[in-house]
Amino acid sequence: MSGILIPWSEQTTNVMATMTYEDLLTKLQQLNPNQLKKNVAIYDEHLNEKCLVHNELVFFDNNQFPYLKI
């Protein structure tokens, strides 16, 4: 049997939208030079907390998935 796998997040409307690295790059390219010099931080809206990101990516699953290290 063959078929197309659709990620679970695309099958339900009860999941918040996620961002791809391509989406992130597009958003970053819209920033001005001063904004690009700022430290990278992640904001958790549920906890209302900001967390700075380390200056490296961490890779899992045979280097297939890059993660920002916090």
Helices and strands as residue ranges (DSSP letters): G 8-10, H 21-29, H 33-36, E 41-44, E 49-52, E 57-60, E 65-68
